[in-house]
Amino acid sequence: MAVSSLLAKGQGPLMRETHDWDKVAALERQLAREEVLELTPEVTELLRRVAREVVVPDAEVLRALLTPEGSAALVREVRRRIREGSQRLMRAISESNRLVEEGDMTGARKCLEDVLAVEVIPLYRQHAEAELSHLE
């Protein structure tokens, strides 16, 4: 039985635009070019919103937004969480799909359960849960 990934197919209600995450990636590239991060109200709100989405504590966000250095560190932390969570999820889905192809449904489920045991970003958890339910 070949089960392919819902995420790979781009199916399901979980596929949504991550344009705010892309905007934070653009801020990280700006910092990499050693450009100044201008803390406009729009940038500040963007960082607050995306930091919430990747489970950075509100108190940490508020402290970070007090200084340009703190804001730059927040951009990097948000991007690190997005990058690491994405890599963790993709590895789990890939391994799960490989195990399904080998007929090891128990192992495939375990891969996804393992990622759920450590993942904190709600969007990535939803994807892993959808993949797990797709195996049922």
N, C-alpha and C positions, 0 to 999 in steps of 0.2 A: 504494500500500500504506500503510494508516494504522497506525502503530505508536504506541500510547499508553504513557505512562510507567508502569512497575511501581510506582513510588513514589506516583504520583497515584492509582493503583488500590488502594493499600494491600495489595499482594500480595507474596508471597515471604517467605522466612525472615528477611529483614532488618528487617521491621517489628517493633519491640519497644518496650516501654514505656520512656519516658525520664523516669520519675518522679524520679530523682535530679537530672536536669538541671532539672526543674521546681522542685525544692527549692532549688537554687542560684539560680534566677530569683527565688524568694520572698525569699531572703537579699539579693539585689540590690535588690529593692523596699524591703526593710526599711532598707537603707543609704540609699536615695534619700529616705526619710522621716526621715533623720538619727537613726535608732534605733541603739542599741548592738548590735553583733554579739557575742552571747554565745558564747564558744568552749567549748561543752560537748564532752565526748568524742564525742557523736554528730555534732555540727557539724564537728568536726575530722576525723573519719573520712569524713564526706560530702565535704568539700573535698578530702581526699587522693584518694579514689576517683574523683571526677569530674575532678579535675585530671589524673590519670593517663589517663582516657578521652579527654581533649582534648590530650594530649601536652605538658603542662607538666612540665619537668624536675623530678625528685624533689628535687634540692638546692634549687631555687627554692621549691618547696612547703614544704619544711622550714623554710627561712629565713622565709618569709611567715607561717607559723603561730606564730612566736615572739612576734609583737606584734599587737595589735588592728588597727593601721594596715596592717600587712603582710597580715593575713587579709582585710581589706576590699579591699585591692588585688588579692589572689588571686581573690576572688569576682568582681570586675570583669573581670579578665583571662580567667577561665574563661568568663564570659558573653560577652565580646567574641569569643573563639574560636568559641563555639557559634553566635553570631549571624552572624558573617562567613562561617563555613564553610557554614552553612545557606543564606545568601543566594547564595553562590558556586555551590553545588550546584543550587539552584532555578533560577537564571539559566541554567546550563548545560543542565539538563533541558528547560526551556522552549524555549530556542533550538534544542536538538537536535530536539525534537518539531516545532517550526516548520519546520525544514529537512527533516525526514522528510515532512511534509505537502507540501512543495514538490518532493519526489522527490530531494533531495540527501542521499543516505545517507553519502557521504564527508564532507560538511560536518557532518552530525549526529554521526558518530563522532568527528570532530576536536574538537567542542565538549566531549565527554565526556573525550577523551584530554587535552585542555588542562586541565580541572579536576583530573584525576588527576595531572598534572605538578606541581601546586602544593598539593594538599590533603594534610594530615597527619593529620587526625582519622580514625581507622580506620572508624568507623561511616559517615561521609560517603564515604570511599573505597569501602566495600562497596556503598553505594547507586549510586555512579557506575559501578562495575564491573558491577553487575547491569543497569543501564540499557544499558551498552555491549554486554553479552552478549545482551541482549534485542533489539538491533538486528541481530545476526548472523543 
